[in-house]
């Protein structure tokens, strides 16, 4: 099978980096991208600024591939998603040229002539990647190995707290969004709710708080499933990613100023319509009414449907690659960064298959671009036969200083290994601070 290419699914940051490493090692590679251009998912959140600075957002092999073209690596600042695409990912895709096939959706991956059940001769058969082009044409591509870097962007979590859409959520879909908003001006003067505790939710809260300051009568409510907001309001100076530290500080300020109301322990069970908008009902019976729009930003999950005829090993709780699950589990790792993972940890029962990037993390929220770049560097080395290179760790991650884990989900006091929480928020807007604690807020 050595004459067959390695297929990479997805032309996002990790997929393009994987291709760059494989090209550098003189491996034949085909990248399949369902979008009409590179990094289509990143382009959808192009208005959002990344936490990582430019040096953490470019891959070493990609830089080496680009430099002969006259491209110069940006050295400072934290770009928006659109800038990441225009200043790095699009030029990288251009350097990879015809190796990338756009408008090509992968509908399934299997072993040639064998479904998931068949054992006989399985390891000796190439992979077959089933595709569907934008014109409706179907095709099959044989491959000696497959790197799935398709991400999780297309499968956001629902608002329902138990992982399924809440009762009435589908019927209210015209009033519920699952992406970070850009222009929110049409919501001026209305009641807007954000559901979720991660950085996407924080971005949305800040965008809406700006609207609330400009437009009197705009009400912003932030619903948290956790019993405490202590883990949500940022890591501040302990975070070596300054943009993320600033995000936490800014959201702390808008909460402290009463611009945003935070409601904790609110786990969505139902959406209802009445004459005044949406009503959200919690598992404990509490209701939030007169809502014009909801931003449900509760994370993402991997779509493993295209791999259903392959033998894969995923963690039962996280849907992450089983070999890395214990290193990234937010129920265990509530603070700090996770370590590097490579080919050894990412190995699947189906030899030659690797799930990388955000998809390898499943539902875990701790993925950084640098982590993915180290994954694909190691996987490319392994597929090229450089097992020493694959085993080497070439990654140094910044410490987060941020509580990203769930701690005790029902704990009203919060659980964190970072500095003591400066804000304890209940059902109503915060009105007082503990004078024994200091609070430094960045407002820019």
Order of alpha helices (4+ residues) and beta strands (2+ residues): beta-alpha-beta-alpha-alpha-alpha-alpha-beta-beta-beta-beta-beta-beta-alpha-beta-alpha-beta-beta-beta-beta-beta-alpha-alpha-beta-alpha-alpha
